[in-house]
């Protein structure tokens, strides 16, 4: 179960729900790229189930407390878990700039 509401009326971004047979319910997505990724998880024979924004992580960075929500956690048929961040190519360059702001 997501720990944060993904689909709200407060944004002008594309958001929606993906009908998941593996999870038996509709799964919210926050970007079109995330929606495409959910379809890959749904079609993968290795994936047993998955959930979006499965946890709320709090950590310290530069003396400030920060909150982070991972994008997707997938449980494979062998019982292992895989955690994923779904970002466009080049988005990791923005993450390297974060310490400058703290």
N, CA, C and O atoms as a GROMACS GRO file, in nm:
protein
  408
    1UNK      N    1   0.084  -0.118   0.000
    1UNK     CA    2   0.000   0.000   0.000
    1UNK      C    3   0.088   0.124   0.000
    1UNK      O    4   0.184   0.132   0.077
    2UNK      N    5   0.058   0.219  -0.084
    2UNK     CA    6   0.136   0.342  -0.094
    2UNK      C    7   0.124   0.422   0.036
    2UNK      O    8   0.016   0.430   0.095
    3UNK      N    9   0.234   0.481   0.079
    3UNK     CA   10   0.232   0.561   0.201
    3UNK      C   11   0.201   0.707   0.172
    3UNK      O   12   0.189   0.788   0.265
    4UNK      N   13   0.186   0.742   0.046
    4UNK     CA   14   0.155   0.879   0.004
    4UNK      C   15   0.057   0.871  -0.112
    4UNK      O   16   0.068   0.782  -0.196
    5UNK      N   17  -0.039   0.965  -0.117
    5UNK     CA   18  -0.133   0.968  -0.229
    5UNK      C   19  -0.060   1.013  -0.354
    5UNK      O   20  -0.002   1.122  -0.358
    6UNK      N   21  -0.061   0.929  -0.456
    6UNK     CA   22   0.008   0.959  -0.581
    6UNK      C   23  -0.079   1.043  -0.672
    6UNK      O   24  -0.033   1.141  -0.730
    7UNK      N   25  -0.204   1.005  -0.686
    7UNK     CA   26  -0.295   1.076  -0.776
    7UNK      C   27  -0.381   1.172  -0.694
    7UNK      O   28  -0.463   1.130  -0.612
    8UNK      N   29  -0.360   1.301  -0.717
    8UNK     CA   30  -0.439   1.405  -0.651
    8UNK      C   31  -0.487   1.504  -0.756
    8UNK      O   32  -0.445   1.498  -0.871
    9UNK      N   33  -0.575   1.593  -0.716
    9UNK     CA   34  -0.626   1.695  -0.808
    9UNK      C   35  -0.541   1.821  -0.807
    9UNK      O   36  -0.572   1.916  -0.879
   10UNK      N   37  -0.436   1.824  -0.731
   10UNK     CA   38  -0.358   1.945  -0.710
   10UNK      C   39  -0.246   1.967  -0.810
   10UNK      O   40  -0.167   2.060  -0.794
   11UNK      N   41  -0.236   1.887  -0.911
   11UNK     CA   42  -0.124   1.898  -1.003
   11UNK      C   43  -0.172   1.900  -1.147
   11UNK      O   44  -0.276   1.843  -1.180
   12UNK      N   45  -0.093   1.965  -1.232
   12UNK     CA   46  -0.127   1.967  -1.374
   12UNK      C   47  -0.048   1.860  -1.451
   12UNK      O   48  -0.054   1.855  -1.573
   13UNK      N   49   0.026   1.775  -1.380
   13UNK     CA   50   0.102   1.668  -1.444
   13UNK      C   51   0.010   1.551  -1.479
   13UNK      O   52  -0.098   1.536  -1.422
   14UNK      N   53   0.054   1.470  -1.575
   14UNK     CA   54  -0.020   1.349  -1.610
   14UNK      C   55  -0.006   1.247  -1.499
   14UNK      O   56   0.106   1.209  -1.463
   15UNK      N   57  -0.117   1.204  -1.444
   15UNK     CA   58  -0.120   1.100  -1.342
   15UNK      C   59  -0.238   1.011  -1.369
   15UNK      O   60  -0.334   1.052  -1.434
   16UNK      N   61  -0.232   0.890  -1.320
   16UNK     CA   62  -0.344   0.801  -1.345
   16UNK      C   63  -0.331   0.670  -1.270
   16UNK      O   64  -0.254   0.659  -1.174
   17UNK      N   65  -0.408   0.571  -1.315
   17UNK     CA   66  -0.409   0.440  -1.252
   17UNK      C   67  -0.384   0.333  -1.357
   17UNK      O   68  -0.431   0.342  -1.470
   18UNK      N   69  -0.308   0.230  -1.316
   18UNK     CA   70  -0.279   0.117  -1.403
   18UNK      C   71  -0.354  -0.004  -1.349
   18UNK      O   72  -0.334  -0.041  -1.233
   19UNK      N   73  -0.439  -0.068  -1.430
   19UNK     CA   74  -0.512  -0.186  -1.381
   19UNK      C   75  -0.419  -0.308  -1.372
   19UNK      O   76  -0.374  -0.359  -1.475
   20UNK      N   77  -0.390  -0.352  -1.251
   20UNK     CA   78  -0.294  -0.460  -1.230
   20UNK      C   79  -0.362  -0.592  -1.196
   20UNK      O   80  -0.436  -0.601  -1.098
   21UNK      N   81  -0.337  -0.693  -1.278
   21UNK     CA   82  -0.386  -0.827  -1.248
   21UNK      C   83  -0.302  -0.892  -1.138
   21UNK      O   84  -0.354  -0.967  -1.056
   22UNK      N   85  -0.172  -0.862  -1.136
   22UNK     CA   86  -0.083  -0.922  -1.036
   22UNK      C   87  -0.118  -0.875  -0.895
   22UNK      O   88  -0.104  -0.951  -0.799
   23UNK      N   89  -0.162  -0.752  -0.883
   23UNK     CA   90  -0.194  -0.696  -0.752
   23UNK      C   91  -0.344  -0.701  -0.721
   23UNK      O   92  -0.384  -0.679  -0.606
   24UNK      N   93  -0.425  -0.729  -0.821
   24UNK     CA   94  -0.569  -0.737  -0.800
   24UNK      C   95  -0.636  -0.603  -0.774
   24UNK      O   96  -0.744  -0.598  -0.716
   25UNK      N   97  -0.572  -0.495  -0.815
   25UNK     CA   98  -0.628  -0.361  -0.797
   25UNK      C   99  -0.558  -0.264  -0.891
   25UNK      O  100  -0.458  -0.298  -0.953
   26UNK      N  101  -0.612  -0.144  -0.899
   26UNK     CA  102  -0.548  -0.040  -0.981
   26UNK      C  103  -0.433   0.022  -0.903
   26UNK      O  104  -0.444   0.049  -0.784
   27UNK      N  105  -0.321   0.043  -0.972
   27UNK     CA  106  -0.201   0.099  -0.911
   27UNK      C  107  -0.181   0.241  -0.964
   27UNK      O  108  -0.180   0.262  -1.085
   28UNK      N  109  -0.166   0.340  -0.874
   28UNK     CA  110  -0.147   0.478  -0.921
   28UNK      C  111  -0.007   0.501  -0.976
   28UNK      O  112   0.090   0.443  -0.928
   29UNK      N  113   0.002   0.587  -1.079
   29UNK     CA  114   0.132   0.626  -1.132
   29UNK      C  115   0.139   0.778  -1.137
   29UNK      O  116   0.037   0.846  -1.150
   30UNK      N  117   0.260   0.831  -1.126
   30UNK     CA  118   0.282   0.974  -1.112
   30UNK      C  119   0.340   1.040  -1.236
   30UNK      O  120   0.341   1.163  -1.246
   31UNK      N  121   0.387   0.962  -1.330
   31UNK     CA  122   0.438   1.015  -1.457
   31UNK      C  123   0.410   0.910  -1.564
   31UNK      O  124   0.390   0.792  -1.534
   32UNK      N  125   0.410   0.953  -1.689
   32UNK     CA  126   0.387   0.857  -1.796
   32UNK      C  127   0.496   0.751  -1.798
   32UNK      O  128   0.469   0.634  -1.826
   33UNK      N  129   0.619   0.790  -1.769
   33UNK     CA  130   0.730   0.695  -1.764
   33UNK      C  131   0.705   0.589  -1.656
   33UNK      O  132   0.731   0.471  -1.677
   34UNK      N  133   0.654   0.633  -1.541
   34UNK     CA  134   0.623   0.539  -1.434
   34UNK      C  135   0.510   0.444  -1.477
   34UNK      O  136   0.514   0.326  -1.444
   35UNK      N  137   0.412   0.495  -1.549
   35UNK     CA  138   0.304   0.411  -1.601
   35UNK      C  139   0.355   0.305  -1.696
   35UNK      O  140   0.312   0.190  -1.690
   36UNK      N  141   0.448   0.343  -1.783
   36UNK     CA  142   0.509   0.246  -1.875
   36UNK      C  143   0.588   0.141  -1.797
   36UNK      O  144   0.586   0.023  -1.832
   37UNK      N  145   0.658   0.184  -1.693
   37UNK     CA  146   0.737   0.092  -1.613
   37UNK      C  147   0.646  -0.010  -1.543
   37UNK      O  148   0.681  -0.128  -1.534
   38UNK      N  149   0.531   0.035  -1.495
   38UNK     CA  150   0.437  -0.057  -1.431
   38UNK      C  151   0.388  -0.163  -1.529
   38UNK      O  152   0.367  -0.278  -1.491
   39UNK      N  153   0.371  -0.124  -1.654
   39UNK     CA  154   0.329  -0.224  -1.754
   39UNK      C  155   0.439  -0.327  -1.778
   39UNK      O  156   0.410  -0.444  -1.803
   40UNK      N  157   0.566  -0.285  -1.770
   40UNK     CA  158   0.677  -0.381  -1.782
   40UNK      C  159   0.678  -0.479  -1.665
   40UNK      O  160   0.699  -0.599  -1.683
   41UNK      N  161   0.654  -0.427  -1.544
   41UNK     CA  162   0.648  -0.515  -1.427
   41UNK      C  163   0.532  -0.613  -1.440
   41UNK      O  164   0.544  -0.731  -1.405
   42UNK      N  165   0.420  -0.565  -1.491
   42UNK     CA  166   0.302  -0.650  -1.507
   42UNK      C  167   0.329  -0.763  -1.606
   42UNK      O  168   0.279  -0.874  -1.588
   43UNK      N  169   0.405  -0.735  -1.709
   43UNK     CA  170   0.432  -0.835  -1.813
   43UNK      C  171   0.550  -0.926  -1.780
   43UNK      O  172   0.566  -1.031  -1.844
   44UNK      N  173   0.632  -0.889  -1.684
   44UNK     CA  174   0.751  -0.968  -1.651
   44UNK      C  175   0.712  -1.097  -1.580
   44UNK      O  176   0.641  -1.094  -1.479
   45UNK      N  177   0.758  -1.212  -1.631
   45UNK     CA  178   0.728  -1.339  -1.564
   45UNK      C  179   0.803  -1.355  -1.432
   45UNK      O  180   0.766  -1.442  -1.352
   46UNK      N  181   0.906  -1.275  -1.407
   46UNK     CA  182   0.982  -1.285  -1.282
   46UNK      C  183   0.914  -1.214  -1.166
   46UNK      O  184   0.940  -1.246  -1.050
   47UNK      N  185   0.828  -1.116  -1.195
   47UNK     CA  186   0.767  -1.034  -1.091
   47UNK      C  187   0.640  -1.101  -1.039
   47UNK      O  188   0.550  -1.134  -1.117
   48UNK      N  189   0.634  -1.120  -0.907
   48UNK     CA  190   0.515  -1.176  -0.843
   48UNK      C  191   0.413  -1.067  -0.810
   48UNK      O  192   0.295  -1.080  -0.842
   49UNK      N  193   0.460  -0.959  -0.747
   49UNK     CA  194   0.376  -0.844  -0.716
   49UNK      C  195   0.465  -0.721  -0.701
   49UNK      O  196   0.587  -0.732  -0.692
   50UNK      N  197   0.402  -0.603  -0.698
   50UNK     CA  198   0.477  -0.478  -0.682
   50UNK      C  199   0.388  -0.374  -0.618
   50UNK      O  200   0.266  -0.385  -0.619
   51UNK      N  201   0.451  -0.271  -0.562
   51UNK     CA  202   0.376  -0.159  -0.506
   51UNK      C  203   0.453  -0.030  -0.529
   51UNK      O  204   0.576  -0.028  -0.536
   52UNK      N  205   0.378   0.079  -0.540
   52UNK     CA  206   0.439   0.209  -0.563
   52UNK      C  207   0.451   0.284  -0.432
   52UNK      O  208   0.367   0.271  -0.343
   53UNK      N  209   0.556   0.362  -0.420
   53UNK     CA  210   0.588   0.441  -0.302
   53UNK      C  211   0.559   0.362  -0.175
   53UNK      O  212   0.473   0.400  -0.095
   54UNK      N  213   0.632   0.251  -0.157
   54UNK     CA  214   0.602   0.158  -0.049
   54UNK      C  215   0.645   0.203   0.090
   54UNK      O  216   0.601   0.145   0.189
   55UNK      N  217   0.730   0.304   0.099
   55UNK     CA  218   0.777   0.346   0.231
   55UNK      C  219   0.813   0.493   0.232
   55UNK      O  220   0.836   0.555   0.128
   56UNK      N  221   0.817   0.547   0.352
   56UNK     CA  222   0.859   0.686   0.373
   56UNK      C  223   0.992   0.680   0.447
   56UNK      O  224   1.001   0.629   0.558
   57UNK      N  225   1.095   0.732   0.384
   57UNK     CA  226   1.230   0.729   0.442
   57UNK      C  227   1.267   0.870   0.488
   57UNK      O  228   1.252   0.966   0.413
   58UNK      N  229   1.316   0.882   0.609
   58UNK     CA  230   1.363   1.010   0.662
   58UNK      C  231   1.512   0.998   0.688
   58UNK      O  232   1.559   0.900   0.746
   59UNK      N  233   1.587   1.099   0.643
   59UNK     CA  234   1.731   1.096   0.663
   59UNK      C  235   1.783   1.238   0.680
   59UNK      O  236   1.715   1.335   0.648
   60UNK      N  237   1.905   1.247   0.731
   60UNK     CA  238   1.971   1.376   0.751
   60UNK      C  239   2.065   1.404   0.635
   60UNK      O  240   2.139   1.316   0.591
   61UNK      N  241   2.061   1.528   0.586
   61UNK     CA  242   2.152   1.569   0.480
   61UNK      C  243   2.192   1.714   0.505
   61UNK      O  244   2.108   1.804   0.501
   62UNK      N  245   2.318   1.735   0.530
   62UNK     CA  246   2.366   1.870   0.552
   62UNK      C  247   2.304   1.937   0.673
   62UNK      O  248   2.285   2.058   0.674
   63UNK      N  249   2.270   1.859   0.775
   63UNK     CA  250   2.212   1.915   0.896
   63UNK      C  251   2.061   1.933   0.890
   63UNK      O  252   2.001   1.980   0.986
   64UNK      N  253   2.000   1.898   0.779
   64UNK     CA  254   1.855   1.910   0.763
   64UNK      C  255   1.792   1.772   0.749
   64UNK      O  256   1.853   1.680   0.695
   65UNK      N  257   1.671   1.761   0.798
   65UNK     CA  258   1.596   1.637   0.782
   65UNK      C  259   1.527   1.637   0.646
   65UNK      O  260   1.466   1.737   0.608
   66UNK      N  261   1.537   1.527   0.574
   66UNK     CA  262   1.475   1.515   0.441
   66UNK      C  263   1.387   1.391   0.438
   66UNK      O  264   1.416   1.291   0.505
   67UNK      N  265   1.280   1.399   0.361
   67UNK     CA  266   1.188   1.286   0.344
   67UNK      C  267   1.196   1.239   0.200
   67UNK      O  268   1.202   1.319   0.106
   68UNK      N  269   1.197   1.108   0.184
   68UNK     CA  270   1.212   1.048   0.052
   68UNK      C  271   1.114   0.931   0.038
   68UNK      O  272   1.100   0.851   0.131
   69UNK      N  273   1.048   0.922  -0.077
   69UNK     CA  274   0.956   0.812  -0.106
   69UNK      C  275   1.011   0.734  -0.225
   69UNK      O  276   1.010   0.786  -0.337
   70UNK      N  277   1.058   0.610  -0.206
   70UNK     CA  278   1.103   0.529  -0.320
   70UNK      C  279   0.988   0.507  -0.418
   70UNK      O  280   0.872   0.503  -0.377
   71UNK      N  281   1.018   0.492  -0.547
   71UNK     CA  282   0.914   0.480  -0.649
   71UNK      C  283   0.843   0.345  -0.647
   71UNK      O  284   0.720   0.340  -0.636
   72UNK      N  285   0.918   0.236  -0.657
   72UNK     CA  286   0.854   0.104  -0.673
   72UNK      C  287   0.934  -0.003  -0.600
   72UNK      O  288   1.057  -0.003  -0.602
   73UNK      N  289   0.861  -0.094  -0.535
   73UNK     CA  290   0.921  -0.215  -0.478
   73UNK      C  291   0.854  -0.334  -0.544
   73UNK      O  292   0.731  -0.345  -0.543
   74UNK      N  293   0.934  -0.422  -0.602
   74UNK     CA  294   0.881  -0.542  -0.668
   74UNK      C  295   0.928  -0.665  -0.591
   74UNK      O  296   1.044  -0.674  -0.551
   75UNK      N  297   0.838  -0.759  -0.572
   75UNK     CA  298   0.871  -0.888  -0.510
   75UNK      C  299   0.872  -0.991  -0.622
   75UNK      O  300   0.773  -1.009  -0.693
   76UNK      N  301   0.986  -1.058  -0.636
   76UNK     CA  302   1.000  -1.158  -0.742
   76UNK      C  303   0.948  -1.294  -0.694
   76UNK      O  304   0.926  -1.314  -0.575
   77UNK      N  305   0.930  -1.386  -0.787
   77UNK     CA  306   0.878  -1.519  -0.754
   77UNK      C  307   0.971  -1.596  -0.661
   77UNK      O  308   0.926  -1.684  -0.588
   78UNK      N  309   1.101  -1.565  -0.662
   78UNK     CA  310   1.194  -1.634  -0.572
   78UNK      C  311   1.198  -1.572  -0.433
   78UNK      O  312   1.274  -1.617  -0.347
   79UNK      N  313   1.114  -1.469  -0.409
   79UNK     CA  314   1.105  -1.406  -0.277
   79UNK      C  315   1.193  -1.285  -0.258
   79UNK      O  316   1.179  -1.214  -0.158
   80UNK      N  317   1.284  -1.258  -0.350
   80UNK     CA  318   1.370  -1.141  -0.336
   80UNK      C  319   1.293  -1.014  -0.372
   80UNK      O  320   1.194  -1.017  -0.445
   81UNK      N  321   1.342  -0.902  -0.318
   81UNK     CA  322   1.282  -0.771  -0.346
   81UNK      C  323   1.376  -0.690  -0.433
   81UNK      O  324   1.498  -0.697  -0.418
   82UNK      N  325   1.320  -0.612  -0.521
   82UNK     CA  326   1.395  -0.517  -0.603
   82UNK      C  327   1.330  -0.381  -0.584
   82UNK      O  328   1.208  -0.369  -0.595
   83UNK      N  329   1.410  -0.278  -0.558
   83UNK     CA  330   1.360  -0.142  -0.542
   83UNK      C  331   1.402  -0.062  -0.664
   83UNK      O  332   1.516  -0.076  -0.710
   84UNK      N  333   1.312   0.020  -0.716
   84UNK     CA  334   1.338   0.094  -0.840
   84UNK      C  335   1.307   0.242  -0.825
   84UNK      O  336   1.212   0.281  -0.756
   85UNK      N  337   1.389   0.323  -0.890
   85UNK     CA  338   1.361   0.464  -0.911
   85UNK      C  339   1.333   0.481  -1.059
   85UNK      O  340   1.414   0.440  -1.142
   86UNK      N  341   1.220   0.540  -1.093
   86UNK     CA  342   1.182   0.558  -1.232
   86UNK      C  343   1.200   0.706  -1.266
   86UNK      O  344   1.117   0.790  -1.231
   87UNK      N  345   1.308   0.736  -1.335
   87UNK     CA  346   1.341   0.874  -1.371
   87UNK      C  347   1.386   0.878  -1.516
   87UNK      O  348   1.440   0.779  -1.567
   88UNK      N  349   1.366   0.991  -1.585
   88UNK     CA  350   1.416   1.003  -1.722
   88UNK      C  351   1.568   1.007  -1.725
   88UNK      O  352   1.632   1.040  -1.625
   89UNK      N  353   1.625   0.972  -1.838
   89UNK     CA  354   1.771   0.976  -1.854
   89UNK      C  355   1.819   1.117  -1.825
   89UNK      O  356   1.762   1.214  -1.875
   90UNK      N  357   1.924   1.128  -1.745
   90UNK     CA  358   1.979   1.259  -1.712
   90UNK      C  359   1.926   1.316  -1.582
   90UNK      O  360   1.981   1.413  -1.531
   91UNK      N  361   1.820   1.257  -1.528
   91UNK     CA  362   1.763   1.309  -1.403
   91UNK      C  363   1.858   1.288  -1.286
   91UNK      O  364   1.853   1.363  -1.189
   92UNK      N  365   1.945   1.186  -1.294
   92UNK     CA  366   2.041   1.164  -1.187
   92UNK      C  367   2.141   1.277  -1.176
   92UNK      O  368   2.200   1.296  -1.070
   93UNK      N  369   2.160   1.353  -1.282
   93UNK     CA  370   2.249   1.470  -1.276
   93UNK      C  371   2.194   1.572  -1.179
   93UNK      O  372   2.270   1.640  -1.111
   94UNK      N  373   2.061   1.585  -1.171
   94UNK     CA  374   2.000   1.677  -1.076
   94UNK      C  375   2.024   1.632  -0.933
   94UNK      O  376   2.041   1.715  -0.844
   95UNK      N  377   2.027   1.502  -0.909
   95UNK     CA  378   2.048   1.450  -0.775
   95UNK      C  379   2.187   1.484  -0.722
   95UNK      O  380   2.204   1.502  -0.602
   96UNK      N  381   2.285   1.493  -0.810
   96UNK     CA  382   2.420   1.526  -0.765
   96UNK      C  383   2.427   1.671  -0.720
   96UNK      O  384   2.521   1.708  -0.649
   97UNK      N  385   2.332   1.754  -0.760
   97UNK     CA  386   2.331   1.895  -0.721
   97UNK      C  387   2.264   1.917  -0.586
   97UNK      O  388   2.277   2.025  -0.528
   98UNK      N  389   2.192   1.818  -0.534
   98UNK     CA  390   2.118   1.835  -0.409
   98UNK      C  391   2.203   1.885  -0.292
   98UNK      O  392   2.159   1.975  -0.222
   99UNK      N  393   2.322   1.830  -0.267
   99UNK     CA  394   2.398   1.876  -0.151
   99UNK      C  395   2.426   2.026  -0.152
   99UNK      O  396   2.445   2.085  -0.046
  100UNK      N  397   2.428   2.088  -0.268
  100UNK     CA  398   2.453   2.233  -0.275
  100UNK      C  399   2.343   2.311  -0.203
  100UNK      O  400   2.369   2.420  -0.151
  101UNK      N  401   2.222   2.258  -0.200
  101UNK     CA  402   2.109   2.332  -0.145
  101UNK      C  403   2.088   2.308   0.004
  101UNK      O  404   1.998   2.367   0.063
  102UNK      N  405   2.169   2.224   0.065
  102UNK     CA  406   2.152   2.196   0.207
  102UNK      C  407   2.267   2.247   0.287
  102UNK      O  408   2.269   2.232   0.409
   0.00000   0.00000   0.00000
